Amino acid sequence: MKSAIKTVAAVGALAGSLAFSGMAHAADTIKVGVLHSLSGTMAISETALKDVMLFLIDEQNKKGGLLGKKIEPVVVDPASDWPLFAEKARELIEKEKVDVVFGNWTSVSRKSVLPVFEELNGMLFYPVQYEGEESSRNIFYTGAAPNQQAIPAVEYLMSEEGGSVERWVLAGTDYVYPRTTNKILESFLKAKGVPAEDIMINYTPFGHSDWQTIVSDIKGFASAGKKTAVVSTVNGDANVPFYKELGNQGIKAEDIPVVAFSVGEEELAGIDTGPLVGHLGAWNYFMSVDSPENEAMIKKWHAFIGDDKRVFNDPMEAHYIGFTMWAQAVEQAGTTNIDAVRQAMYGQTAPNLTGGIAEMNTNHHLSKPVLIGEIQDDGQFATVWETDGVVVGDAWSDFLPESAKLTADWTYPWVCGNCEKPKHLTN
Amino acid sequence: MSVTNNADASRMRTVFFSILFVLLSLLAFSFPAHAQQNDAALNAALSDLNARSFKAKTAAVQALGVYGDARAVAALEALSEGRLYGRKSDKSVVIAERDGKIYRLTDPATGVSAGEATSRELKKIIANNKLRGLIRGVLGQLALSSSDSELRRAAVENVISSPTGGSLALLKSARDRETEDDIRARLETGIATLELGSDDPALRRAAVDRLADGNDPEIKSLLERRLLKNADGSFVESDAQVRAEVQEAVSRINDRLALFGLAEDLIFGISLGSVLLLAAIGLAVTFGVMGVINMAHGEMIMLGAYTTFVVQEVFRVTMPAEAFGFYLLAAIPAAFLVAATFGILIERGCIRFLYGRPLETLLATWGVSLILQQMVRSLFGANNREVANPDWISGAISIGGGVSVTVSRVYIVIFCLVVVAALAAFIRYSRFGLQMRAVTQNRGMASAMGIRTGQVDALTFALGSGIAGVAGVALSQISNVSPNLGQNFIVDSFMVVVFGGVGSLWGTIVGAFGLGIVNKFLEPVSGAILGKVVVLVIIILFIQKRPRGLFALKGRAAEG
């Protein structure tokens, strides 16, 4: 009996000390949630973003962490399942008590986690180019808004250097990002005086694999004697058969250039790019850009991942910028408290890997440069055009009448993501 | 030259070297004095290629085109193929050939070697689409006088598709020299398209006559533009008689194009049907014959595609470059074996415990499919894998009227028919086929006759899976090779088998081609998404009317 009591006491003491050490452990680290799909359809794009987060956290820890504490990544797998994104986000904030989350790729997954972050006052860094028309107090958008990608790409193609394109095919996958982007592009083109009969809009389902008819339609549309270009918001797996069909049907970039907003180095890794030379991509970053920062980053990345064939792409750079800014904001605020860090984020700057300085604006979007590149036969992009300086990300498009009136500004006196006038009037 | 899997590039390079050779020999005789005098101009133009602005590069390309010497041609070719670099140390322009880790340099002005460099010492000179188009036209004009008819044929196309101010005169003199009929015909058409804008109504009329015989949509829209009005209300085509002829020509071309359009939909439909059939044929065996709802069927296709990738990589390492294109043939048996092995494992390890319980089978195989996907994802990574199209199945066949079919799809139609015929013959004539049919028709009786039904089940499942693997080889040529490959085909496969009639091979064939053709006739009218919806609604209505599909099995098997 006595021994039994002893045992219980020992177990209790042990459990107590474990719990205590656990608490001490929790207080010792700053937790960063990583919410990217590691399985399912989106794993193709998001796995690399998980890797880059581990890389950035590792780099920061080597420099001594933050506020004297180590950073601890908490990786979860929402498995390309949109409702699961919301559950995992809740788990990260409520159960794991993370201080910040880096994650999401598709717009639909972001829309799914948005109410969770707003309800629990979390902080999310979203690294992917998207359709805009959103500004949440709890999300920092480090990817491009339409005016930082789609609009400059179309302007480039309209210019003499880009081939003076007059006829446009807007081809996209059937979901919110392509539909919104194409709506913005259509009204932009019309504002530029392009007649309706010179715009062809085409949507295809996710994973569309038989592109014969559509490519043939594009060829037909382009035979009207005016220079034609395709603006592609085709997303994910459907891109490979689309480009294969283009190549096989002999459509050369000199004749009908295709500019894509969702095709980067990572996506090109699965395609024989020989027939695609000259087709375009518009991003805020290309791996091929010749700058000392970029070269150093790629070198470190390859050393971390142990494979010098792995690519570095635009959303990865967005995470790099987002993470750098967040770390600086935490240092300045002296705490990981969400509200304090958010205040410190405004006006935060970080060097772009392509040169210049990115800045976080009060509408939670970045100022970044825009680059247009042509695909090369080694699967990289060669920059053929770039903006002179940085472009301020615009949450609400000026080319949609109902959005043009809205302003996103989370500082006094506005303090609002979608208002026509400030919430707090000064007089 | 480094070993490259890029068929087009190597072909281009061969063409380029032959162009170079021809021009070298040609120019060596014709312009030696001229070349000597203007070396300064050449050097200036060459160094301008390395200018920052595309405007300066454009001017340099034009200057080199006027210069027209073999060295200029070599530099322009190199620029458009991305082999022209600027050396960082002395800002000189060099042509670089990659050789492993280093680049071998050639000085374009002298044609002699300029040593070696690493990629860090060089900066690629970027050409954009506009510049490449210009180079294509410039080189085309130079190659018009080549003695090789293949080169001339290509040159004519290039000049016609990127005409410049002097093109008409060049094309005319080329026509007068031309000895080959088909090239002259193409030249005549090209001249006619340029003469449509001539000031002389007689010339314009002759051009319209010439163009009315074609069936090119581009020429049609060229003619249509002659019928429009200018901003001031006058017609673009001022002569009323010529206008009437243009009108006539347009309507004649339209009639022909309508026919071509029908042919195009039909061909695309057959092509889509063959893909559906390939994806579904394995399922026709496992689901149709055995009655197993196998949700992991798509993953068998995916395994076949990954086997193709592995075989390709093995070939790339072990085989000489000439044999590389045949990796696909080797991949067919390999994919069959891999997928069939997995099929046996799944059947013995899981499905055989669930015969007669379709819901459990569905859930269990769904689970198996997820396991297989994640397994491939862990082994090969989440990214797409590149499976190259070998030379012999790249490119397209033009049928005319703007209709072209890609060669890979033609092969897939043929391949699909061969697979189906082989499978039908196997089931009909082989001993195993007989046993298979016996077991599916009456298991008890077959067992009483001494057939080991368990073994037959396993082998039938292996056969179905193996065929799915073979389908994966073909689909790797037109689709992504990613862990999700199978998911894209599983719904379509079930649709085809159910529509065609469960258990009927013929039904599967007719079902696949029927759905493919209906889909392709709907797509231009309704768009891809609505087209799919309409096809689905048609199938649902059809199944309401005929629950057993197109070709329902009759007799005892149907009741079982």
Interface residues (C-beta under 8 A of the other chain):
Chain A: L38 S39 G40 T41 A43 I44 T47 E161 G162 G163 D174 N202 Y203 T204 P205 G207 H208 S209 D210 Q212 T213 I214 S216 D217 K219 G220 S223 A224 G225 D237 V240 P241 K244 E245 N248 Q249 G250 A253 E254 D255 P257 E266 E267 A269 G270 I271 D272 G274 P275 V277 G278 L280 D290 E374 Q376 D377 A382 T383 V384
Chain B: N5 N6 A7 D8 A9 F54 K55 G82 K123 K124 I126 N128 N129 K130 R132 G133 R136 S161 S162 D216 P217 E218 K220 S221 L222 R225 E264 D265 F268 S271 L272 V275 Q373 Q374 R377 G381 A382 N383 N384 R385 E386 A388 N389 S394 G395 A396 G402 V403 S404 T406 V407 S408 R409 I478 S479 N480 V481 S482 P483 N484 Q487 N488 K520 E523 P524 G527 A528 I529 K532
